[in-house]
């Protein structure tokens, strides 16, 4: 059971306990307020009043625990276990699922951060580069390696920016710390823009590499046209052969002999 699930289950239990004690305390207090004026204070009334007071106190404690726990940040989503992750890595769908889980985990760590938008742009550019990497050859392979190194550096820088940003409200106002955070955030945004430019250049390389040098159309296009014309010619030849065979086999209509016509009369 992961820590995130335990956190939300405990939060739910505290909220339920606070509601139950609040209802019980309110009911006992109302009962004591109604019964005491009629029958005076006796042993039963003392029990009613003691139960009401205890219920109200417990309700306040439970609400306080609930608010304190709710003020804490929820634990980050846990990744699958090593064996389960290794099993998922064997299939394309499993690798996609693991990549999405890791992406959501990293995105959750940057919630509310000033660089959250730039981090999303980095995710989109990284996914695009991943799709282009298989088509980059020659000089493109070097660019793909540089992109992987730059992405790792940018993600480390983004986590550093988020950590510094979370530490700013904890202490006294520190202008130097805020300036350092702003400089790191600006460096991260500029790095993401440069990474997006690299991805765009890689896409241009893949697009131009798919065009032949002499003609704007791929040789496969002309192969398709020639194959279509060849099949069309064969089909026309078969149709003409069928028509000639039909004319050869079908002769002039037979006429009945004259004698048979007279006999029938």
Secondary structure as the mmCIF struct_conf table of DSSP 4:
data_model
#
loop_
_struct_conf.conf_type_id
_struct_conf.id
_struct_conf.beg_label_comp_id
_struct_conf.beg_label_asym_id
_struct_conf.beg_label_seq_id
_struct_conf.end_label_comp_id
_struct_conf.end_label_asym_id
_struct_conf.end_label_seq_id
HELX_RH_AL_P HELX_RH_AL_P1 UNK A 3 UNK A 39
BEND BEND1 UNK A 41 UNK A 41
HELX_RH_AL_P HELX_RH_AL_P2 UNK A 43 UNK A 71
BEND BEND2 UNK A 72 UNK A 72
HELX_LH_PP_P HELX_LH_PP_P1 UNK A 73 UNK A 81
HELX_RH_AL_P HELX_RH_AL_P3 UNK A 82 UNK A 88
TURN_TY1_P TURN_TY1_P1 UNK A 89 UNK A 90
BEND BEND3 UNK A 91 UNK A 91
HELX_RH_AL_P HELX_RH_AL_P4 UNK A 92 UNK A 109
TURN_TY1_P TURN_TY1_P2 UNK A 110 UNK A 112
TURN_TY1_P TURN_TY1_P3 UNK A 114 UNK A 115
HELX_RH_AL_P HELX_RH_AL_P5 UNK A 116 UNK A 133
TURN_TY1_P TURN_TY1_P4 UNK A 134 UNK A 135
TURN_TY1_P TURN_TY1_P5 UNK A 138 UNK A 138
HELX_RH_AL_P HELX_RH_AL_P6 UNK A 139 UNK A 168
TURN_TY1_P TURN_TY1_P6 UNK A 169 UNK A 170
BEND BEND4 UNK A 171 UNK A 172
HELX_RH_AL_P HELX_RH_AL_P7 UNK A 175 UNK A 209
TURN_TY1_P TURN_TY1_P7 UNK A 210 UNK A 210
BEND BEND5 UNK A 211 UNK A 211
BEND BEND6 UNK A 213 UNK A 214
BEND BEND7 UNK A 216 UNK A 217
HELX_RH_AL_P HELX_RH_AL_P8 UNK A 219 UNK A 249
HELX_LH_PP_P HELX_LH_PP_P2 UNK A 252 UNK A 254
HELX_RH_AL_P HELX_RH_AL_P9 UNK A 258 UNK A 264
#
